[in-house]
């Protein structure tokens, strides 16, 4: 296992990227969840980490392959003012696009010396700039723009069509005093069908956010717009994952555990993780490990891992030896291999 770790990474990524679920009639919908990064709260706002500890021990990454992203977009280190160039996933179908920013007095994409960064790891890219590693590139780049009158706006378009998608969006606020982030679903004619406020931010204090948007379309041409408007726009990257099929009310949201039989609040995951109590989702309880966790997407933050025997392997993979469970570790978060 130790000598085939790269194979395991790619095999998992292939299993996760199984294509997109089509939606049935009247299935258009948007659901938004946003978490704020707090360095004193381990596990908050997946992906964000403090810059200095990361440079000392670069193990915390957002790995697009492990996440099973079907498309992703991040700012490239252009080092100049302007919207900057964008690195993206090498894919035949483009799901996410960054429209031309408007109303900015200054902007740029570069490797900021911010205290807070989101390091991205990828191995399937159309690169504009150089990469630190010939096999696996990573960036911790930020794009930022500001305009004191509040007229700065940047819009990201996600081509949904009749699919269900999950959009991961890492963004921040660092200049100015106001930013309004919204998500809206439109049909091919441009008619707005549904909308949500992601976050309205009124403060001059820097803040960092991880937003997850579950969106379902119904017809070809349906699209989602993620809009940032105000005196500041900060952005670190976005990724698109396949979503669950729509059209039928799934009942309470229990995330990745929806595919398992549930009785009296317990999801029976069989040989994977045993019985998981999901009634308080996103807070969950693993009976086999006697551990509580916080789940977000495919990832889980275990509240207490000190009582478990973990064997570190390589490239972020760890083995819960006492319970026979493999996991990919990124900071305090774990992706439990299936």
C-alpha positions as CSV (number, residue, x, y, z in Angstrom):
1,X,0.0,0.0,0.0
2,X,2.8,2.4,0.8
3,X,4.4,1.9,-2.5
4,X,1.2,2.4,-4.6
5,X,-0.1,5.5,-2.9
6,X,-0.1,7.6,-6.2
7,X,-2.1,4.8,-7.8
8,X,-4.6,4.9,-5.0
9,X,-5.0,8.7,-5.3
10,X,-5.8,8.4,-9.0
11,X,-8.1,5.4,-8.6
12,X,-10.1,7.2,-6.0
13,X,-10.4,10.3,-8.1
14,X,-11.6,8.2,-11.0
15,X,-14.2,6.5,-8.8
16,X,-15.5,9.9,-7.6
17,X,-15.8,11.5,-11.0
18,X,-18.5,9.1,-12.3
19,X,-20.5,11.6,-14.3
20,X,-23.4,13.9,-13.6
21,X,-26.8,13.0,-12.4
22,X,-29.7,14.2,-14.6
23,X,-32.6,15.9,-12.8
24,X,-36.3,15.2,-13.4
25,X,-39.1,17.6,-14.0
26,X,-39.5,20.7,-11.7
27,X,-36.1,20.0,-10.1
28,X,-34.5,23.4,-10.3
29,X,-33.2,24.4,-6.9
30,X,-30.3,26.1,-5.0
31,X,-29.1,25.3,-1.5
32,X,-26.2,27.4,0.0
33,X,-23.9,26.7,3.0
34,X,-21.1,29.1,4.1
35,X,-18.6,28.5,6.8
36,X,-16.3,31.3,8.1
37,X,-12.6,30.5,8.8
38,X,-11.5,30.7,12.4
39,X,-7.9,29.6,13.1
40,X,-9.0,28.9,16.7
41,X,-11.7,26.4,15.6
42,X,-10.0,23.4,13.9
43,X,-12.0,22.2,10.9
44,X,-13.7,25.5,10.1
45,X,-14.0,26.6,6.5
46,X,-12.5,23.6,4.7
47,X,-9.4,24.5,2.7
48,X,-8.3,27.6,4.6
49,X,-5.1,27.5,6.6
50,X,-2.6,29.8,8.2
51,X,0.2,30.6,5.8
52,X,3.3,30.3,8.1
53,X,2.5,26.9,9.5
54,X,1.7,25.7,6.0
55,X,5.0,26.8,4.7
56,X,6.8,25.1,7.6
57,X,4.8,21.8,7.1
58,X,3.0,21.8,3.7
59,X,0.5,19.0,4.2
60,X,-2.8,20.9,4.1
61,X,-4.1,21.0,0.6
62,X,-7.4,21.1,-1.3
63,X,-6.8,18.2,-3.6
64,X,-9.1,18.5,-6.7
65,X,-8.4,14.9,-7.6
66,X,-9.5,13.4,-4.3
67,X,-12.5,15.7,-4.2
68,X,-13.6,14.3,-7.6
69,X,-13.9,17.7,-9.3
70,X,-15.2,17.7,-12.9
71,X,-14.0,21.3,-13.4
72,X,-12.0,23.8,-11.4
73,X,-10.7,27.4,-11.7
74,X,-8.1,29.2,-9.7
75,X,-6.2,32.6,-10.1
76,X,-2.8,32.4,-11.6
77,X,0.2,34.3,-10.4
78,X,0.1,37.0,-13.0
79,X,1.9,39.6,-10.8
80,X,0.2,42.5,-12.6
81,X,-2.9,44.6,-12.1
82,X,-6.0,43.6,-14.0
83,X,-8.3,40.5,-13.8
84,X,-5.3,38.2,-14.2
85,X,-5.1,35.0,-16.1
86,X,-6.8,31.8,-14.8
87,X,-5.5,28.3,-14.5
88,X,-8.2,25.7,-15.0
89,X,-8.9,22.0,-15.3
90,X,-8.0,20.4,-18.6
91,X,-11.5,19.2,-19.6
92,X,-13.6,18.9,-22.7
93,X,-16.6,20.5,-20.9
94,X,-16.3,23.8,-19.2
95,X,-18.6,24.1,-16.2
96,X,-17.3,27.3,-14.6
97,X,-16.2,30.6,-16.1
98,X,-15.1,33.9,-14.6
99,X,-16.7,36.8,-16.4
100,X,-14.9,40.0,-17.0
101,X,-14.7,42.0,-13.7
102,X,-16.3,45.4,-13.8
103,X,-16.0,48.6,-11.8
104,X,-12.6,48.0,-10.2
105,X,-10.1,50.8,-9.5
106,X,-7.4,48.2,-8.8
107,X,-7.2,44.4,-9.0
108,X,-4.7,41.7,-9.5
109,X,-3.9,38.0,-9.1
110,X,-0.7,37.1,-7.3
111,X,0.9,35.1,-4.5
112,X,-0.2,37.3,-1.6
113,X,1.7,37.3,1.6
114,X,-1.6,37.0,3.5
115,X,-1.8,35.3,6.8
116,X,-4.6,33.1,5.4
117,X,-4.3,31.0,2.3
118,X,-6.0,28.1,0.4
119,X,-3.3,25.7,-1.1
120,X,-4.7,23.8,-4.1
121,X,-3.3,20.5,-5.4
122,X,-4.0,19.2,-8.9
123,X,-2.6,17.0,-11.6
124,X,-5.0,17.7,-14.6
125,X,-4.6,21.3,-15.6
126,X,-4.3,23.9,-18.3
127,X,-1.5,25.9,-16.8
128,X,-0.8,29.5,-17.7
129,X,2.1,29.9,-15.3
130,X,4.8,27.7,-13.9
131,X,4.2,25.0,-11.3
132,X,6.4,24.2,-8.2
133,X,6.3,20.5,-9.1
134,X,6.4,18.9,-12.6
135,X,3.9,16.2,-11.6
136,X,1.6,17.9,-9.1
137,X,1.1,21.6,-9.2
138,X,-0.2,23.7,-6.4
139,X,-1.0,27.3,-5.9
140,X,-1.9,29.4,-2.9
141,X,-2.8,32.4,-5.0
142,X,-5.4,35.2,-4.3
143,X,-7.2,37.5,-6.6
144,X,-8.3,40.7,-5.1
145,X,-10.0,43.9,-6.3
146,X,-11.4,47.0,-4.8
147,X,-13.4,50.2,-5.5
148,X,-14.2,52.6,-2.8
149,X,-17.6,53.5,-4.1
150,X,-18.9,50.0,-3.9
151,X,-19.2,49.4,-7.7
152,X,-16.7,46.5,-7.9
153,X,-18.4,43.4,-9.2
154,X,-17.2,40.0,-10.3
155,X,-19.5,37.2,-11.5
156,X,-18.8,33.5,-11.9
157,X,-21.0,31.5,-14.3
158,X,-21.6,27.8,-13.8
159,X,-23.2,26.0,-16.7
160,X,-25.7,23.7,-15.0
161,X,-28.0,22.5,-17.9
162,X,-30.1,19.6,-16.7
163,X,-27.5,18.4,-14.2
164,X,-27.2,18.5,-10.4
165,X,-23.8,20.0,-9.4
166,X,-22.0,21.0,-6.2
167,X,-20.0,24.2,-6.3
168,X,-17.2,24.8,-3.9
169,X,-16.2,28.5,-3.8
170,X,-13.3,29.9,-1.7
171,X,-13.5,33.6,-1.3
172,X,-12.6,36.4,1.2
173,X,-12.9,40.0,2.2
174,X,-9.8,42.0,2.9
175,X,-10.2,45.6,1.7
176,X,-13.0,48.1,1.9
177,X,-16.1,47.8,4.1
178,X,-18.8,46.0,2.2
179,X,-19.3,42.9,0.0
180,X,-22.5,41.1,-1.1
181,X,-22.2,37.6,-2.4
182,X,-25.3,36.0,-4.1
183,X,-26.2,32.9,-6.1
184,X,-28.9,32.9,-8.7
185,X,-30.3,30.3,-11.1
186,X,-31.3,31.3,-14.6
187,X,-32.8,29.6,-17.7
188,X,-31.3,29.8,-21.2
189,X,-33.3,33.0,-21.8
190,X,-31.7,34.7,-18.8
191,X,-34.8,34.7,-16.6
192,X,-34.0,34.4,-12.9
193,X,-35.6,31.3,-11.5
194,X,-34.2,31.2,-7.9
195,X,-31.7,33.1,-5.8
196,X,-30.0,33.0,-2.5
197,X,-27.8,35.5,-0.5
198,X,-24.5,33.7,0.2
199,X,-23.2,36.3,2.6
200,X,-23.6,40.1,3.2
201,X,-20.5,41.4,4.9
202,X,-20.3,44.8,6.5
203,X,-16.9,45.3,8.1
204,X,-13.3,46.4,7.4
205,X,-12.0,43.3,9.2
206,X,-10.5,40.6,6.9
207,X,-12.6,37.4,6.7
208,X,-12.3,34.1,4.8
209,X,-15.2,31.9,3.7
210,X,-15.8,28.5,2.2
211,X,-19.2,28.3,0.4
212,X,-20.8,25.1,-0.9
213,X,-23.7,25.5,-3.4
214,X,-25.9,22.6,-4.4
215,X,-27.7,23.5,-7.6
216,X,-30.0,21.5,-9.9
217,X,-31.1,22.6,-13.4
218,X,-33.8,21.2,-15.6
219,X,-33.1,22.1,-19.2
220,X,-30.2,22.7,-21.5
221,X,-28.9,26.3,-21.0
222,X,-29.8,26.6,-17.3
223,X,-26.9,28.4,-15.5
224,X,-25.9,29.6,-12.1
225,X,-24.4,33.1,-11.4
226,X,-22.2,33.7,-8.3
227,X,-21.9,37.4,-7.9
228,X,-19.6,39.4,-5.6
229,X,-20.3,43.1,-5.4
230,X,-19.2,45.9,-3.1
231,X,-16.0,47.8,-2.1
232,X,-14.0,44.6,-2.3
233,X,-13.9,41.2,-4.0
234,X,-11.5,38.5,-2.8
235,X,-11.4,35.1,-4.4
236,X,-9.1,32.0,-4.1
237,X,-10.6,29.3,-6.3
238,X,-13.7,27.3,-7.3
239,X,-14.4,23.6,-8.0
240,X,-17.4,21.8,-9.5
241,X,-18.4,18.3,-8.2
242,X,-21.1,16.0,-9.4
243,X,-24.3,16.4,-7.4
244,X,-27.1,14.0,-6.4
245,X,-30.1,13.5,-8.7
246,X,-33.1,15.7,-8.0
247,X,-36.8,15.6,-8.6
248,X,-37.7,13.6,-5.4
249,X,-37.7,15.1,-1.9
250,X,-34.8,13.2,-0.2
251,X,-36.1,14.2,3.2
252,X,-33.6,15.6,5.8
253,X,-30.2,16.5,4.4
254,X,-27.7,13.9,5.6
255,X,-25.1,14.5,2.9
256,X,-23.1,11.5,1.6
257,X,-25.0,9.2,4.0
258,X,-28.2,9.5,1.9
259,X,-27.2,6.5,-0.2
260,X,-27.3,4.2,2.8
261,X,-30.3,2.7,4.7
262,X,-31.3,4.8,7.7
263,X,-33.2,3.6,10.7
264,X,-33.8,5.5,14.0
265,X,-31.2,8.1,13.0
266,X,-28.5,5.5,12.2
267,X,-27.1,5.2,8.7
268,X,-25.7,1.6,8.0
269,X,-22.6,2.1,5.9
270,X,-21.6,-1.6,6.2
271,X,-18.0,-2.4,5.8
272,X,-17.1,1.2,5.1
273,X,-17.6,3.0,8.4
274,X,-20.2,0.8,10.1
275,X,-23.1,2.6,11.7
276,X,-23.1,6.4,11.7
277,X,-25.6,8.4,13.6
278,X,-26.8,11.2,11.2
279,X,-29.8,12.7,12.9
280,X,-27.9,15.8,13.9
281,X,-26.1,16.1,10.5
282,X,-23.7,17.8,9.7
283,X,-22.7,16.6,13.2
284,X,-22.3,12.8,13.0
285,X,-21.2,10.0,15.4
286,X,-19.2,7.0,14.3
287,X,-20.2,4.0,16.4
288,X,-17.1,1.9,15.4
289,X,-14.6,4.6,16.3
290,X,-16.7,6.0,19.2
291,X,-16.0,9.4,17.7
292,X,-18.0,12.5,16.8
293,X,-17.4,14.4,13.6
294,X,-18.5,17.3,11.5
295,X,-19.3,16.4,7.9
296,X,-19.1,18.7,4.8
297,X,-19.3,17.2,1.4
298,X,-17.0,14.1,1.2
299,X,-14.9,15.3,4.1
300,X,-15.3,14.9,7.9
301,X,-13.6,16.7,10.8
302,X,-13.2,14.3,13.7
303,X,-13.6,16.2,17.0
304,X,-11.1,14.0,18.9
305,X,-8.5,11.9,17.1
306,X,-6.0,11.6,19.9
307,X,-7.8,8.6,21.3
308,X,-7.4,6.7,18.0
309,X,-4.3,5.0,16.7
310,X,-3.4,6.6,13.4
311,X,-0.5,5.4,11.2
312,X,0.8,8.0,8.8
313,X,1.7,6.7,5.4
314,X,2.6,9.3,2.8
315,X,1.1,12.0,0.6
316,X,-1.6,12.7,3.2
317,X,-2.9,9.2,3.6
318,X,-3.4,7.8,7.1
319,X,-4.6,4.5,8.4
320,X,-6.8,4.2,11.5
321,X,-5.2,1.0,12.5
322,X,-7.5,0.2,15.4
323,X,-10.5,0.4,13.2
324,X,-9.1,-0.7,9.8
325,X,-10.1,2.6,8.0
326,X,-8.1,4.5,5.4
327,X,-8.4,8.2,5.2
328,X,-6.8,11.1,3.3
329,X,-5.9,13.8,5.7
330,X,-5.9,17.6,5.0
331,X,-5.3,19.5,8.2
332,X,-8.0,18.5,10.7
333,X,-10.2,17.1,7.8
334,X,-10.4,13.5,6.7
335,X,-11.7,11.9,3.4
336,X,-12.6,8.3,4.3
337,X,-11.6,6.1,1.3
338,X,-14.3,3.8,0.0
